[in-house]
Amino acid sequence: MNYIHFSPYFQPNYIQFSRALREEGANVLGLGDSPYDILKPELKKSLTEYYRVDNLHNYD
């Protein structure tokens, strides 16, 4: 299963959701506007991949 998690760092308790999905074997794909380097280590371990965009409100 693949799960796309938008702004996985926003709300801090959502990190637990990503971790639980990963433990169940899901590929957790993060999409957000924050740099990868500032994500918490626990979140980094939970994500299969992270893609940074400049603005989540720009659909183009």
PyMOL Python script that loads the backbone (N, CA, C, O; Angstrom):
from pymol import cmd

cmd.read_pdbstr("""\
ATOM      1  N   MET A   1       0.840  -1.173   0.000  1.00  0.00           N
ATOM      2  CA  MET A   1       0.000   0.000   0.000  1.00  0.00           C
ATOM      3  C   MET A   1       0.882   1.232   0.000  1.00  0.00           C
ATOM      4  O   MET A   1       1.902   1.268   0.688  1.00  0.00           O
ATOM      5  N   ASN A   2       0.505   2.222  -0.753  1.00  0.00           N
ATOM      6  CA  ASN A   2       1.169   3.523  -0.765  1.00  0.00           C
ATOM      7  C   ASN A   2       0.236   4.551  -0.136  1.00  0.00           C
ATOM      8  O   ASN A   2      -0.960   4.581  -0.424  1.00  0.00           O
ATOM      9  N   TYR A   3       0.796   5.384   0.719  1.00  0.00           N
ATOM     10  CA  TYR A   3       0.028   6.430   1.379  1.00  0.00           C
ATOM     11  C   TYR A   3       0.762   7.749   1.201  1.00  0.00           C
ATOM     12  O   TYR A   3       1.938   7.856   1.550  1.00  0.00           O
ATOM     13  N   ILE A   4       0.087   8.749   0.667  1.00  0.00           N
ATOM     14  CA  ILE A   4       0.682  10.078   0.512  1.00  0.00           C
ATOM     15  C   ILE A   4       0.248  10.916   1.703  1.00  0.00           C
ATOM     16  O   ILE A   4      -0.942  11.117   1.942  1.00  0.00           O
ATOM     17  N   HIS A   5       1.221  11.394   2.434  1.00  0.00           N
ATOM     18  CA  HIS A   5       0.955  12.185   3.641  1.00  0.00           C
ATOM     19  C   HIS A   5       1.357  13.632   3.358  1.00  0.00           C
ATOM     20  O   HIS A   5       2.544  13.951   3.280  1.00  0.00           O
ATOM     21  N   PHE A   6       0.368  14.497   3.206  1.00  0.00           N
ATOM     22  CA  PHE A   6       0.611  15.918   2.967  1.00  0.00           C
ATOM     23  C   PHE A   6       0.991  16.588   4.282  1.00  0.00           C
ATOM     24  O   PHE A   6       0.336  16.380   5.303  1.00  0.00           O
ATOM     25  N   SER A   7       2.040  17.385   4.254  1.00  0.00           N
ATOM     26  CA  SER A   7       2.534  18.086   5.450  1.00  0.00           C
ATOM     27  C   SER A   7       2.660  17.124   6.635  1.00  0.00           C
ATOM     28  O   SER A   7       2.016  17.333   7.663  1.00  0.00           O
ATOM     29  N   PRO A   8       3.467  16.089   6.511  1.00  0.00           N
ATOM     30  CA  PRO A   8       3.533  15.070   7.562  1.00  0.00           C
ATOM     31  C   PRO A   8       4.066  15.584   8.894  1.00  0.00           C
ATOM     32  O   PRO A   8       3.939  14.901   9.910  1.00  0.00           O
ATOM     33  N   TYR A   9       4.652  16.759   8.908  1.00  0.00           N
ATOM     34  CA  TYR A   9       5.228  17.338  10.120  1.00  0.00           C
ATOM     35  C   TYR A   9       4.200  18.180  10.867  1.00  0.00           C
ATOM     36  O   TYR A   9       4.445  18.580  12.004  1.00  0.00           O
ATOM     37  N   PHE A  10       3.057  18.454  10.251  1.00  0.00           N
ATOM     38  CA  PHE A  10       2.065  19.328  10.877  1.00  0.00           C
ATOM     39  C   PHE A  10       0.902  18.487  11.353  1.00  0.00           C
ATOM     40  O   PHE A  10       0.337  17.674  10.621  1.00  0.00           O
ATOM     41  N   GLN A  11       0.632  18.673  12.374  1.00  0.00           N
ATOM     42  CA  GLN A  11       0.446  18.422  13.764  1.00  0.00           C
ATOM     43  C   GLN A  11       1.468  17.380  14.210  1.00  0.00           C
ATOM     44  O   GLN A  11       1.612  16.332  13.580  1.00  0.00           O
ATOM     45  N   PRO A  12       2.160  17.669  15.275  1.00  0.00           N
ATOM     46  CA  PRO A  12       3.202  16.748  15.749  1.00  0.00           C
ATOM     47  C   PRO A  12       2.696  15.326  16.006  1.00  0.00           C
ATOM     48  O   PRO A  12       3.454  14.373  15.826  1.00  0.00           O
ATOM     49  N   ASN A  13       1.445  15.156  16.418  1.00  0.00           N
ATOM     50  CA  ASN A  13       0.948  13.801  16.669  1.00  0.00           C
ATOM     51  C   ASN A  13       0.746  13.000  15.389  1.00  0.00           C
ATOM     52  O   ASN A  13       0.600  11.780  15.463  1.00  0.00           O
ATOM     53  N   TYR A  14       0.732  13.637  14.215  1.00  0.00           N
ATOM     54  CA  TYR A  14       0.598  12.916  12.955  1.00  0.00           C
ATOM     55  C   TYR A  14       1.840  12.094  12.635  1.00  0.00           C
ATOM     56  O   TYR A  14       1.791  11.179  11.814  1.00  0.00           O
ATOM     57  N   ILE A  15       2.943  12.420  13.279  1.00  0.00           N
ATOM     58  CA  ILE A  15       4.160  11.621  13.097  1.00  0.00           C
ATOM     59  C   ILE A  15       3.883  10.178  13.527  1.00  0.00           C
ATOM     60  O   ILE A  15       4.372   9.236  12.903  1.00  0.00           O
ATOM     61  N   GLN A  16       3.104  10.010  14.587  1.00  0.00           N
ATOM     62  CA  GLN A  16       2.762   8.662  15.066  1.00  0.00           C
ATOM     63  C   GLN A  16       1.945   7.903  14.017  1.00  0.00           C
ATOM     64  O   GLN A  16       2.091   6.688  13.880  1.00  0.00           O
ATOM     65  N   PHE A  17       1.101   8.602  13.288  1.00  0.00           N
ATOM     66  CA  PHE A  17       0.307   7.984  12.230  1.00  0.00           C
ATOM     67  C   PHE A  17       1.212   7.458  11.120  1.00  0.00           C
ATOM     68  O   PHE A  17       1.034   6.339  10.639  1.00  0.00           O
ATOM     69  N   SER A  18       2.183   8.275  10.719  1.00  0.00           N
ATOM     70  CA  SER A  18       3.138   7.839   9.691  1.00  0.00           C
ATOM     71  C   SER A  18       3.925   6.630  10.165  1.00  0.00           C
ATOM     72  O   SER A  18       4.152   5.687   9.407  1.00  0.00           O
ATOM     73  N   ARG A  19       4.337   6.662  11.418  1.00  0.00           N
ATOM     74  CA  ARG A  19       5.114   5.546  11.980  1.00  0.00           C
ATOM     75  C   ARG A  19       4.291   4.261  11.988  1.00  0.00           C
ATOM     76  O   ARG A  19       4.797   3.198  11.629  1.00  0.00           O
ATOM     77  N   ALA A  20       3.026   4.352  12.395  1.00  0.00           N
ATOM     78  CA  ALA A  20       2.166   3.175  12.452  1.00  0.00           C
ATOM     79  C   ALA A  20       1.919   2.596  11.059  1.00  0.00           C
ATOM     80  O   ALA A  20       1.916   1.377  10.885  1.00  0.00           O
ATOM     81  N   LEU A  21       1.717   3.450  10.083  1.00  0.00           N
ATOM     82  CA  LEU A  21       1.538   2.969   8.703  1.00  0.00           C
ATOM     83  C   LEU A  21       2.782   2.240   8.219  1.00  0.00           C
ATOM     84  O   LEU A  21       2.694   1.179   7.599  1.00  0.00           O
ATOM     85  N   ARG A  22       3.930   2.814   8.505  1.00  0.00           N
ATOM     86  CA  ARG A  22       5.194   2.201   8.083  1.00  0.00           C
ATOM     87  C   ARG A  22       5.385   0.835   8.741  1.00  0.00           C
ATOM     88  O   ARG A  22       5.828  -0.114   8.095  1.00  0.00           O
ATOM     89  N   GLU A  23       5.049   0.741  10.028  1.00  0.00           N
ATOM     90  CA  GLU A  23       5.175  -0.531  10.740  1.00  0.00           C
ATOM     91  C   GLU A  23       4.258  -1.605  10.168  1.00  0.00           C
ATOM     92  O   GLU A  23       4.553  -2.795  10.276  1.00  0.00           O
ATOM     93  N   GLU A  24       3.155  -1.194   9.565  1.00  0.00           N
ATOM     94  CA  GLU A  24       2.231  -2.141   8.940  1.00  0.00           C
ATOM     95  C   GLU A  24       2.622  -2.466   7.503  1.00  0.00           C
ATOM     96  O   GLU A  24       1.917  -3.210   6.821  1.00  0.00           O
ATOM     97  N   GLY A  25       3.735  -1.916   7.041  1.00  0.00           N
ATOM     98  CA  GLY A  25       4.236  -2.259   5.717  1.00  0.00           C
ATOM     99  C   GLY A  25       3.891  -1.283   4.609  1.00  0.00           C
ATOM    100  O   GLY A  25       4.203  -1.549   3.448  1.00  0.00           O
ATOM    101  N   ALA A  26       3.261  -0.170   4.924  1.00  0.00           N
ATOM    102  CA  ALA A  26       2.896   0.810   3.900  1.00  0.00           C
ATOM    103  C   ALA A  26       4.107   1.647   3.501  1.00  0.00           C
ATOM    104  O   ALA A  26       5.001   1.891   4.311  1.00  0.00           O
ATOM    105  N   ASN A  27       4.124   2.073   2.268  1.00  0.00           N
ATOM    106  CA  ASN A  27       5.085   3.078   1.810  1.00  0.00           C
ATOM    107  C   ASN A  27       4.466   4.432   2.115  1.00  0.00           C
ATOM    108  O   ASN A  27       3.420   4.780   1.567  1.00  0.00           O
ATOM    109  N   VAL A  28       5.109   5.193   2.985  1.00  0.00           N
ATOM    110  CA  VAL A  28       4.588   6.499   3.377  1.00  0.00           C
ATOM    111  C   VAL A  28       5.375   7.562   2.620  1.00  0.00           C
ATOM    112  O   VAL A  28       6.569   7.753   2.850  1.00  0.00           O
ATOM    113  N   LEU A  29       4.694   8.239   1.725  1.00  0.00           N
ATOM    114  CA  LEU A  29       5.309   9.243   0.875  1.00  0.00           C
ATOM    115  C   LEU A  29       4.916  10.622   1.393  1.00  0.00           C
ATOM    116  O   LEU A  29       3.735  10.972   1.391  1.00  0.00           O
ATOM    117  N   GLY A  30       5.888  11.398   1.832  1.00  0.00           N
ATOM    118  CA  GLY A  30       5.615  12.720   2.375  1.00  0.00           C
ATOM    119  C   GLY A  30       5.710  13.797   1.311  1.00  0.00           C
ATOM    120  O   GLY A  30       6.576  13.743   0.439  1.00  0.00           O
ATOM    121  N   LEU A  31       4.829  14.765   1.383  1.00  0.00           N
ATOM    122  CA  LEU A  31       4.824  15.907   0.479  1.00  0.00           C
ATOM    123  C   LEU A  31       4.599  17.149   1.324  1.00  0.00           C
ATOM    124  O   LEU A  31       3.576  17.269   1.998  1.00  0.00           O
ATOM    125  N   GLY A  32       5.554  18.073   1.291  1.00  0.00           N
ATOM    126  CA  GLY A  32       5.411  19.259   2.116  1.00  0.00           C
ATOM    127  C   GLY A  32       6.264  20.410   1.642  1.00  0.00           C
ATOM    128  O   GLY A  32       7.020  20.293   0.677  1.00  0.00           O
ATOM    129  N   ASP A  33       6.127  21.546   2.348  1.00  0.00           N
ATOM    130  CA  ASP A  33       6.882  22.736   1.960  1.00  0.00           C
ATOM    131  C   ASP A  33       8.030  23.052   2.910  1.00  0.00           C
ATOM    132  O   ASP A  33       8.660  24.103   2.784  1.00  0.00           O
ATOM    133  N   SER A  34       8.309  22.175   3.846  1.00  0.00           N
ATOM    134  CA  SER A  34       9.448  22.370   4.752  1.00  0.00           C
ATOM    135  C   SER A  34      10.645  21.574   4.254  1.00  0.00           C
ATOM    136  O   SER A  34      10.474  20.500   3.677  1.00  0.00           O
ATOM    137  N   PRO A  35      11.849  22.083   4.468  1.00  0.00           N
ATOM    138  CA  PRO A  35      13.045  21.336   4.059  1.00  0.00           C
ATOM    139  C   PRO A  35      13.165  20.006   4.807  1.00  0.00           C
ATOM    140  O   PRO A  35      12.802  19.913   5.980  1.00  0.00           O
ATOM    141  N   TYR A  36      13.660  19.011   4.143  1.00  0.00           N
ATOM    142  CA  TYR A  36      13.828  17.686   4.723  1.00  0.00           C
ATOM    143  C   TYR A  36      14.699  17.740   5.975  1.00  0.00           C
ATOM    144  O   TYR A  36      14.455  17.006   6.932  1.00  0.00           O
ATOM    145  N   ASP A  37      15.698  18.592   5.973  1.00  0.00           N
ATOM    146  CA  ASP A  37      16.658  18.653   7.076  1.00  0.00           C
ATOM    147  C   ASP A  37      16.046  19.060   8.402  1.00  0.00           C
ATOM    148  O   ASP A  37      16.620  18.763   9.450  1.00  0.00           O
ATOM    149  N   ILE A  38      14.893  19.733   8.398  1.00  0.00           N
ATOM    150  CA  ILE A  38      14.307  20.159   9.673  1.00  0.00           C
ATOM    151  C   ILE A  38      13.264  19.173  10.208  1.00  0.00           C
ATOM    152  O   ILE A  38      12.717  19.379  11.291  1.00  0.00           O
ATOM    153  N   LEU A  39      12.987  18.110   9.457  1.00  0.00           N
ATOM    154  CA  LEU A  39      12.033  17.108   9.934  1.00  0.00           C
ATOM    155  C   LEU A  39      12.629  16.354  11.112  1.00  0.00           C
ATOM    156  O   LEU A  39      13.839  16.136  11.173  1.00  0.00           O
ATOM    157  N   LYS A  40      11.781  15.961  12.041  1.00  0.00           N
ATOM    158  CA  LYS A  40      12.232  15.202  13.208  1.00  0.00           C
ATOM    159  C   LYS A  40      12.752  13.837  12.757  1.00  0.00           C
ATOM    160  O   LYS A  40      12.221  13.250  11.814  1.00  0.00           O
ATOM    161  N   PRO A  41      13.785  13.334  13.426  1.00  0.00           N
ATOM    162  CA  PRO A  41      14.359  12.033  13.039  1.00  0.00           C
ATOM    163  C   PRO A  41      13.334  10.904  13.007  1.00  0.00           C
ATOM    164  O   PRO A  41      13.400  10.038  12.134  1.00  0.00           O
ATOM    165  N   GLU A  42      12.396  10.901  13.937  1.00  0.00           N
ATOM    166  CA  GLU A  42      11.375   9.857  13.957  1.00  0.00           C
ATOM    167  C   GLU A  42      10.529   9.897  12.682  1.00  0.00           C
ATOM    168  O   GLU A  42      10.163   8.855  12.139  1.00  0.00           O
ATOM    169  N   LEU A  43      10.226  11.096  12.216  1.00  0.00           N
ATOM    170  CA  LEU A  43       9.447  11.238  10.986  1.00  0.00           C
ATOM    171  C   LEU A  43      10.272  10.795   9.786  1.00  0.00           C
ATOM    172  O   LEU A  43       9.761  10.100   8.907  1.00  0.00           O
ATOM    173  N   LYS A  44      11.521  11.182   9.741  1.00  0.00           N
ATOM    174  CA  LYS A  44      12.390  10.779   8.628  1.00  0.00           C
ATOM    175  C   LYS A  44      12.443   9.260   8.498  1.00  0.00           C
ATOM    176  O   LYS A  44      12.428   8.731   7.386  1.00  0.00           O
ATOM    177  N   LYS A  45      12.504   8.558   9.625  1.00  0.00           N
ATOM    178  CA  LYS A  45      12.549   7.089   9.603  1.00  0.00           C
ATOM    179  C   LYS A  45      11.237   6.500   9.112  1.00  0.00           C
ATOM    180  O   LYS A  45      11.224   5.409   8.543  1.00  0.00           O
ATOM    181  N   SER A  46      10.142   7.203   9.323  1.00  0.00           N
ATOM    182  CA  SER A  46       8.824   6.692   8.949  1.00  0.00           C
ATOM    183  C   SER A  46       8.509   6.879   7.473  1.00  0.00           C
ATOM    184  O   SER A  46       7.700   6.143   6.908  1.00  0.00           O
ATOM    185  N   LEU A  47       9.146   7.861   6.850  1.00  0.00           N
ATOM    186  CA  LEU A  47       8.847   8.166   5.449  1.00  0.00           C
ATOM    187  C   LEU A  47       9.691   7.323   4.503  1.00  0.00           C
ATOM    188  O   LEU A  47      10.896   7.169   4.703  1.00  0.00           O
ATOM    189  N   THR A  48       9.061   6.787   3.487  1.00  0.00           N
ATOM    190  CA  THR A  48       9.784   6.087   2.433  1.00  0.00           C
ATOM    191  C   THR A  48      10.479   7.107   1.537  1.00  0.00           C
ATOM    192  O   THR A  48      11.607   6.899   1.091  1.00  0.00           O
ATOM    193  N   GLU A  49       9.788   8.205   1.285  1.00  0.00           N
ATOM    194  CA  GLU A  49      10.302   9.270   0.422  1.00  0.00           C
ATOM    195  C   GLU A  49       9.650  10.579   0.854  1.00  0.00           C
ATOM    196  O   GLU A  49       8.534  10.596   1.373  1.00  0.00           O
ATOM    197  N   TYR A  50      10.369  11.672   0.628  1.00  0.00           N
ATOM    198  CA  TYR A  50       9.827  12.988   0.936  1.00  0.00           C
ATOM    199  C   TYR A  50      10.119  13.904  -0.243  1.00  0.00           C
ATOM    200  O   TYR A  50      11.249  13.968  -0.727  1.00  0.00           O
ATOM    201  N   TYR A  51       9.093  14.609  -0.700  1.00  0.00           N
ATOM    202  CA  TYR A  51       9.245  15.551  -1.810  1.00  0.00           C
ATOM    203  C   TYR A  51       8.861  16.930  -1.314  1.00  0.00           C
ATOM    204  O   TYR A  51       7.767  17.128  -0.785  1.00  0.00           O
ATOM    205  N   ARG A  52       9.761  17.879  -1.485  1.00  0.00           N
ATOM    206  CA  ARG A  52       9.529  19.250  -1.042  1.00  0.00           C
ATOM    207  C   ARG A  52       9.048  20.097  -2.205  1.00  0.00           C
ATOM    208  O   ARG A  52       9.600  20.034  -3.303  1.00  0.00           O
ATOM    209  N   VAL A  53       8.018  20.886  -1.955  1.00  0.00           N
ATOM    210  CA  VAL A  53       7.511  21.859  -2.926  1.00  0.00           C
ATOM    211  C   VAL A  53       7.616  23.240  -2.286  1.00  0.00           C
ATOM    212  O   VAL A  53       7.630  23.358  -1.061  1.00  0.00           O
ATOM    213  N   ASP A  54       7.690  24.269  -3.099  1.00  0.00           N
ATOM    214  CA  ASP A  54       7.823  25.624  -2.574  1.00  0.00           C
ATOM    215  C   ASP A  54       6.543  26.130  -1.931  1.00  0.00           C
ATOM    216  O   ASP A  54       6.585  26.892  -0.965  1.00  0.00           O
ATOM    217  N   ASN A  55       5.406  25.706  -2.466  1.00  0.00           N
ATOM    218  CA  ASN A  55       4.142  26.252  -1.986  1.00  0.00           C
ATOM    219  C   ASN A  55       3.056  25.189  -2.163  1.00  0.00           C
ATOM    220  O   ASN A  55       2.767  24.768  -3.283  1.00  0.00           O
ATOM    221  N   LEU A  56       2.470  24.768  -1.073  1.00  0.00           N
ATOM    222  CA  LEU A  56       1.399  23.748  -1.161  1.00  0.00           C
ATOM    223  C   LEU A  56       0.080  24.327  -1.675  1.00  0.00           C
ATOM    224  O   LEU A  56      -0.849  23.573  -1.966  1.00  0.00           O
ATOM    225  N   HIS A  57      -0.015  25.630  -1.790  1.00  0.00           N
ATOM    226  CA  HIS A  57      -1.242  26.267  -2.258  1.00  0.00           C
ATOM    227  C   HIS A  57      -1.220  26.532  -3.761  1.00  0.00           C
ATOM    228  O   HIS A  57      -2.229  26.959  -4.323  1.00  0.00           O
ATOM    229  N   ASN A  58      -0.099  26.288  -4.414  1.00  0.00           N
ATOM    230  CA  ASN A  58       0.025  26.507  -5.844  1.00  0.00           C
ATOM    231  C   ASN A  58      -0.148  25.166  -6.544  1.00  0.00           C
ATOM    232  O   ASN A  58       0.749  24.325  -6.495  1.00  0.00           O
ATOM    233  N   TYR A  59      -1.278  24.957  -7.187  1.00  0.00           N
ATOM    234  CA  TYR A  59      -1.586  23.655  -7.801  1.00  0.00           C
ATOM    235  C   TYR A  59      -0.908  23.453  -9.162  1.00  0.00           C
ATOM    236  O   TYR A  59      -0.929  22.348  -9.704  1.00  0.00           O
ATOM    237  N   ASP A  60      -0.319  24.495  -9.706  1.00  0.00           N
ATOM    238  CA  ASP A  60       0.355  24.338 -10.995  1.00  0.00           C
ATOM    239  C   ASP A  60       1.687  23.666 -10.780  1.00  0.00           C
ATOM    240  O   ASP A  60       2.424  23.436 -11.739  1.00  0.00           O
TER     241      ASP A  60
END
""", "prot")
cmd.dss("prot")
cmd.show_as("cartoon", "prot")
cmd.util.cbc("prot")
cmd.orient("prot")
